[in-house]
Structure formats: C-alpha cells, structure tokens
Amino acid sequence: MERPDGPWDPGLQVERTTLAWLRTALAFVVGLLVLLRLLAHESVVAAAVCGALTLPLGLAISWLVWHRHLRGERRLHAETPLPGGALPAAVAVLAVLAGSSGLIYVLFS
C-alpha cells in the first residue's frame, strides 16, 4: 500500500540495523580479546599474530558500520538503493579468523 509520504515508512530501520551491526562487531572484539588472553598463556607469539590479524578487522568493521549508517540515511531519503554487501563480507571474514584463532588455541593447549 502506497503511503502519502512515500512508498515506505523509514522509521528507525537504519538505526536498528546499525545498532545490530555494532553489537555484532563488539561481541566479536570482546570474544577475541578473551580468546587472545587465553592464547597468550600458551604462546605469546601466536596471540600476537592472531591479534594483529583480527583486532584491526574488528575496528574496521566498526568503521564500516558507521559509514554504512551514514550512507543508508542519505540513500533512504533519496529513495536510491541501499548500501552493498562489504560489511557482511567483512563480518564473515572476521568470523573465520576468530574461529581460526580458537583452533590455534585448542592446538596449542
């Protein structure tokens, strides 16, 4: 059904999505910090390598979330397509790296 102010009610969907992505990124970063702390007891070098690979990606994801939020707000009001899939791809890569870090911890302990 077409609304008088546009084809949809934007509401707070962009904000809810942004908060969900931020919670996901924060959960990954906190989980990685705990995992790196555990891994440091077994091998400091392995913890440093895993941290150097995963933590910058977690911070980059937070930046991507904010950037996507700003673009989504602009595009929502201009009625153009919403942002692409770089953020979900980065989160998938972070999940794989976090899983690899967990595997390294299991192998070292």
N, C-alpha and C positions, 0 to 999 in steps of 0.2 A: 504494500500500500504506500503510495507516494504521500509524503508529508509536505505541508506548505513551505517549510523552511529548507527542504532538500530531500533527496532520496532516502536519507537515513538520519537518525539522531546520533550525533557523535558522542554525546555523553562523556563518560570518563574512560572509554575503552583504551585510549592511548596511555593514560596514566596507569590503569590497571595492568596493562601489558608491560609497561616499563618497570613497575614495581615487581612483577613476577620475574622478569629477566634479572633484575638486581638481586632479588632473593636467591635465584639460582647461582649467579656469579659469586655472591657472598658465601653461600653454602659450599661451593667448590673451593674457594680460597681458604675458608676455615678448615675444611676437611683436609686440604693439602698441607696446611700448617701443622695440624695434628699428626698427619702421616709423616711429614718431614722430621718432626720432633722424634717420633718413634724410630725412624730410619737412621737418624743421627746417632742413636745409641749403638747401632750395629756398624755403620760405616759413614763417616763424615763426608767422604768424597762422593759416595752415592747420593747422600742427602743434598749436597751442594749441586750436583748435576741435575737431579730431579727438580730442585727448587729453581735453578736457573732456566729450566725448560717450562715449568708450569706456572710459577707465580707471575712472570711478566704477561703470560697469556691471560691469566685471570684478571689482571689490571687492564689489559687491552679490551677484554670483554666488557668490563665496566664502562670504559670509554665508548665502545660501540653501542652499548645500551643507551647512554646519554645522547649520542649522536643520532641514533635511530629515533629516539623520542622527539628530538627537535625536528627532524625531517618528517616524521609522521604527523606532528602537529601542523606543520605547514601544508603538507600534501592533503591532509584531511579536509582542511578548509578550502583548498583549491580544487578539490574533487579530482585529483590525479591518483594514479596507482600508488599504493603504499610501498615502503622500502623493501629491498630484496632479501636474500637469504644468507648474507655474510655472517650475521650474528648466530643463527642456529648452527651454521657450519663451524664457527669458532668454538661454540659450546661443545659440539660433538668432538672436536679435536682435543679440547681440554678434558673431556670425559675419558678419552682414550689414553691421554698422557697420565691422568690421575690413576686410572686402572693399571697402567704400566708401572707407575711408582709403587702402587700397592703390591704388584707382583714382585718387584725388586725387593721390597721389604720382606715378603714371605720367603724369597730365595735366600736373603742374607741372614734371616733369623733361624 
